[in-house]
Amino acid sequence: MIDPVAIQIGPLSIRWYALCIMTGLILAVYLAMKEAPRKKINPDDILDFILITFPLAIIGARLYYVAFDWFYYVKHPAEIIAIWQGGIAIYGGLITGAVVLLVFSYYHFIKPLDFLDIAAPGVMLAQAIGRWGNFINQEAYGKAVKSLNYLPDFIRKQMYIDGSYRTPTFLYESVWNLLGFAIIMVARRRKNFLKQGEITFFYLIWYGCGRFVIEGMRTDSLMFMGLRVSQWLSAILVLVGLVALIWRRRQKTIPYY
């Protein structure tokens, strides 16, 4: 089993979970800042946005998780702030980030869809990296299976939980997001191929489809009205993305990315 603590300096513990999140964040910011000039956005605005949004997104992700598991946390209120133990929901962070982005864009005279288009690839990459934090924490896994012989030894050992090998749903989602990231990076370099907003819409569809399927394999999901909460939201994302993409393709005056 991999020790969840990566670095120990006296009483200070730095966990792999945090390192995965920070690595993904740094890469996402770097990619967005490199792409910003193409959309006539000041790279410094990207940095300012992240400095404001990141702490708020962490809070939003935790509150989202706590809200859908309220009956547990109302009995254990001291654990509400224990994010180092895991238990932050990416959808909570994405929702918070989207709200802050709209407000930020308004006050900085930036078109929200342009901002989202340059941010989406980095977000998808960050999500792919962040799932490895779940792997080290031994969370976000699926049902018990007989073996995982198709995987490297270090993954098999870490996925041996409570006396059984577990479906590595973290890995499936990480690979799915990496593939989506690669598709976006290739597609956006093709001249007159994508219209404004279509990278964002592709992200909604791609991530939503993958998350809906993979979430159905998990055993630790938050539930709501017979389905996993994330499946409900994933379905909404896919629907919104498809409708927006079809509408966008029918518009003749929308500029290309």
C-alpha positions as CSV (number, residue, x, y, z in Angstrom):
1,M,0.0,0.0,0.0
2,I,1.3,3.5,-0.9
3,D,1.6,5.9,2.0
4,P,-0.8,8.7,1.4
5,V,1.7,11.1,3.0
6,A,4.3,12.1,0.4
7,I,6.4,14.4,2.5
8,Q,6.6,14.7,6.3
9,I,8.3,17.8,7.7
10,G,8.0,17.7,11.5
11,P,4.2,18.0,12.2
12,L,3.5,19.1,8.6
13,S,2.2,16.4,6.3
14,I,2.0,16.9,2.6
15,R,-0.2,14.3,1.0
16,W,0.0,12.8,-2.5
17,Y,-3.7,13.8,-2.9
18,A,-2.7,17.5,-2.5
19,L,0.3,17.1,-4.8
20,C,-1.9,15.6,-7.5
21,I,-4.4,18.4,-7.3
22,M,-1.7,21.1,-7.3
23,T,0.2,19.5,-10.2
24,G,-3.0,19.4,-12.3
25,L,-3.8,23.0,-11.3
26,I,-0.3,24.3,-12.3
27,L,-0.5,22.6,-15.7
28,A,-4.0,23.8,-16.3
29,V,-3.0,27.4,-15.5
30,Y,0.2,27.1,-17.7
31,L,-1.8,25.9,-20.7
32,A,-4.5,28.5,-20.3
33,M,-1.9,31.3,-20.0
34,K,-0.1,30.1,-23.2
35,E,-3.4,30.0,-25.1
36,A,-4.9,33.3,-23.8
37,P,-3.2,35.6,-26.3
38,R,-4.9,33.8,-29.2
39,K,-8.2,35.0,-27.8
40,K,-6.8,38.4,-26.9
41,I,-7.0,37.7,-23.2
42,N,-4.3,39.0,-20.9
43,P,-2.5,36.0,-19.4
44,D,-2.3,37.9,-16.1
45,D,-6.1,37.7,-16.0
46,I,-5.8,33.9,-16.0
47,L,-3.5,34.0,-13.0
48,D,-5.7,36.5,-11.1
49,F,-8.8,34.3,-11.8
50,I,-7.1,31.2,-10.5
51,L,-5.9,32.9,-7.3
52,I,-9.5,33.9,-6.6
53,T,-11.2,30.8,-7.8
54,F,-9.0,27.9,-6.5
55,P,-9.7,28.3,-2.8
56,L,-13.4,29.0,-3.5
57,A,-13.6,25.9,-5.7
58,I,-12.1,23.7,-3.0
59,I,-14.7,25.0,-0.6
60,G,-17.5,24.5,-3.1
61,A,-16.3,21.0,-3.9
62,R,-16.3,20.1,-0.2
63,L,-19.7,21.7,0.6
64,Y,-21.2,19.8,-2.4
65,Y,-19.9,16.5,-1.0
66,V,-21.0,17.3,2.5
67,A,-24.5,18.4,1.3
68,F,-25.2,15.1,-0.3
69,D,-23.9,13.1,2.7
70,W,-25.4,15.4,5.3
71,F,-26.9,12.7,7.5
72,Y,-23.3,11.5,8.2
73,Y,-21.7,14.9,8.7
74,V,-24.4,16.3,10.9
75,K,-23.4,13.6,13.3
76,H,-19.7,14.3,12.7
77,P,-19.4,18.1,12.2
78,A,-15.7,18.1,13.1
79,E,-15.0,16.1,9.9
80,I,-16.6,18.7,7.6
81,I,-13.3,20.5,7.1
82,A,-11.2,17.3,6.9
83,I,-10.5,17.5,3.1
84,W,-7.1,15.8,3.6
85,Q,-9.1,12.6,4.1
86,G,-10.6,12.9,0.7
87,G,-14.3,13.7,0.0
88,I,-14.3,16.6,-2.4
89,A,-16.6,16.4,-5.3
90,I,-15.3,17.7,-8.6
91,Y,-18.8,18.8,-9.7
92,G,-19.0,21.2,-6.7
93,G,-15.7,22.7,-7.7
94,L,-16.7,23.0,-11.4
95,I,-20.0,24.7,-10.5
96,T,-18.2,27.1,-8.2
97,G,-15.6,27.8,-10.8
98,A,-18.2,28.5,-13.5
99,V,-20.0,31.0,-11.3
100,V,-16.8,32.8,-10.4
101,L,-15.8,32.8,-14.1
102,L,-19.0,34.5,-15.2
103,V,-18.6,37.2,-12.6
104,F,-14.9,37.6,-13.3
105,S,-15.5,37.8,-17.1
106,Y,-18.1,40.5,-16.6
107,Y,-15.9,42.7,-14.6
108,H,-12.8,42.2,-16.9
109,F,-14.7,42.5,-20.2
110,I,-13.9,39.0,-21.3
111,K,-16.3,36.9,-23.3
112,P,-17.1,33.9,-21.0
113,L,-17.1,31.4,-23.9
114,D,-13.6,32.5,-24.9
115,F,-12.5,32.1,-21.3
116,L,-14.1,28.7,-21.1
117,D,-12.6,27.5,-24.4
118,I,-9.0,28.2,-23.3
119,A,-9.6,26.8,-19.9
120,A,-11.4,23.5,-20.8
121,P,-8.4,21.5,-22.0
122,G,-6.4,22.3,-18.9
123,V,-9.3,21.4,-16.6
124,M,-9.7,18.0,-18.3
125,L,-5.9,17.4,-17.9
126,A,-6.1,18.4,-14.2
127,Q,-9.0,16.1,-13.7
128,A,-7.0,13.2,-15.2
129,I,-4.1,13.9,-12.8
130,G,-6.3,14.5,-9.8
131,R,-7.8,11.0,-10.1
132,W,-4.4,9.6,-9.1
133,G,-4.9,11.3,-5.8
134,N,-8.0,9.1,-5.4
135,F,-6.0,6.1,-6.3
136,I,-3.4,6.8,-3.5
137,N,-6.2,7.5,-1.0
138,Q,-7.9,4.2,-2.1
139,E,-11.2,5.9,-2.9
140,A,-13.4,6.3,-5.9
141,Y,-13.2,2.6,-6.8
142,G,-15.6,0.1,-8.1
143,K,-17.0,-3.3,-7.2
144,A,-14.8,-6.3,-6.2
145,V,-13.3,-8.4,-9.0
146,K,-11.3,-11.6,-9.0
147,S,-8.1,-10.2,-10.4
148,L,-6.5,-7.2,-12.1
149,N,-3.8,-9.0,-14.0
150,Y,-4.0,-6.6,-16.9
151,L,-2.6,-3.8,-14.7
152,P,0.9,-3.0,-13.4
153,D,1.7,-4.5,-10.0
154,F,1.7,-1.1,-8.1
155,I,-1.9,-0.5,-9.2
156,R,-3.0,-4.0,-8.4
157,K,-1.6,-3.8,-4.9
158,Q,-3.2,-0.4,-4.2
159,M,-6.5,-1.6,-5.5
160,Y,-6.6,-4.5,-3.0
161,I,-9.1,-3.1,-0.5
162,D,-11.0,-4.8,2.2
163,G,-9.8,-8.3,1.1
164,S,-10.6,-7.9,-2.6
165,Y,-9.3,-6.4,-5.7
166,R,-11.4,-3.4,-6.7
167,T,-12.4,-2.1,-10.2
168,P,-10.0,0.9,-10.8
169,T,-12.6,3.4,-11.8
170,F,-10.1,6.2,-11.0
171,L,-7.9,4.8,-13.9
172,Y,-10.7,4.6,-16.4
173,E,-11.7,8.2,-15.8
174,S,-8.1,9.4,-15.9
175,V,-7.5,7.7,-19.2
176,W,-10.8,9.0,-20.6
177,N,-10.0,12.5,-19.6
178,L,-6.5,12.3,-21.1
179,L,-8.0,11.1,-24.4
180,G,-10.5,14.0,-24.4
181,F,-7.6,16.4,-23.6
182,A,-5.6,15.0,-26.6
183,I,-8.6,15.3,-28.9
184,I,-9.2,19.0,-27.9
185,M,-5.5,19.9,-28.3
186,V,-5.4,18.4,-31.8
187,A,-8.8,19.8,-32.9
188,R,-8.3,23.4,-31.8
189,R,-5.2,23.6,-34.0
190,R,-7.1,22.9,-37.1
191,K,-8.0,26.2,-38.8
192,N,-11.7,27.0,-39.2
193,F,-12.7,23.7,-37.7
194,L,-14.1,24.7,-34.3
195,K,-16.4,27.6,-33.6
196,Q,-16.4,29.8,-30.6
197,G,-17.7,27.8,-27.6
198,E,-17.4,24.4,-29.2
199,I,-14.4,23.3,-27.1
200,T,-16.5,24.0,-24.0
201,F,-19.4,22.1,-25.4
202,F,-17.2,19.1,-26.4
203,Y,-15.9,19.1,-22.8
204,L,-19.4,18.9,-21.4
205,I,-20.3,16.0,-23.7
206,W,-17.1,14.1,-23.4
207,Y,-16.7,14.4,-19.7
208,G,-20.4,13.9,-19.0
209,C,-20.6,10.7,-21.0
210,G,-17.5,9.2,-19.4
211,R,-18.4,10.2,-15.9
212,F,-22.0,8.9,-16.3
213,V,-20.7,5.4,-17.3
214,I,-17.8,5.2,-14.9
215,E,-19.8,6.6,-12.0
216,G,-22.2,3.7,-12.4
217,M,-19.3,1.3,-11.6
218,R,-18.4,2.9,-8.3
219,T,-19.5,1.7,-4.9
220,D,-18.8,4.9,-2.9
221,S,-21.0,7.4,-4.8
222,L,-23.4,9.9,-3.3
223,M,-27.0,8.8,-4.2
224,F,-30.1,10.8,-5.0
225,M,-33.5,9.5,-6.2
226,G,-32.2,6.1,-7.2
227,L,-29.2,7.3,-9.2
228,R,-25.8,8.5,-8.3
229,V,-25.7,12.3,-7.9
230,S,-22.9,12.6,-10.4
231,Q,-24.9,10.6,-13.0
232,W,-27.7,13.1,-12.8
233,L,-25.4,16.0,-13.3
234,S,-23.5,14.1,-16.0
235,A,-26.7,13.6,-18.0
236,I,-27.5,17.3,-17.7
237,L,-24.0,18.2,-18.9
238,V,-24.3,16.0,-21.9
239,L,-27.8,17.3,-22.8
240,V,-26.7,21.0,-22.4
241,G,-23.5,20.3,-24.5
242,L,-25.4,18.6,-27.3
243,V,-28.1,21.2,-27.5
244,A,-25.5,24.0,-27.5
245,L,-23.3,22.3,-30.1
246,I,-26.2,21.7,-32.5
247,W,-27.4,25.3,-32.0
248,R,-23.9,26.6,-32.6
249,R,-23.4,24.6,-35.8
250,R,-26.5,26.2,-37.2
251,Q,-25.3,29.7,-36.6
252,K,-23.6,31.2,-39.7
253,T,-22.2,34.3,-38.1
254,I,-20.4,32.7,-35.1
255,P,-16.6,33.2,-35.4
256,Y,-14.3,30.2,-35.5
257,Y,-12.0,29.4,-32.6
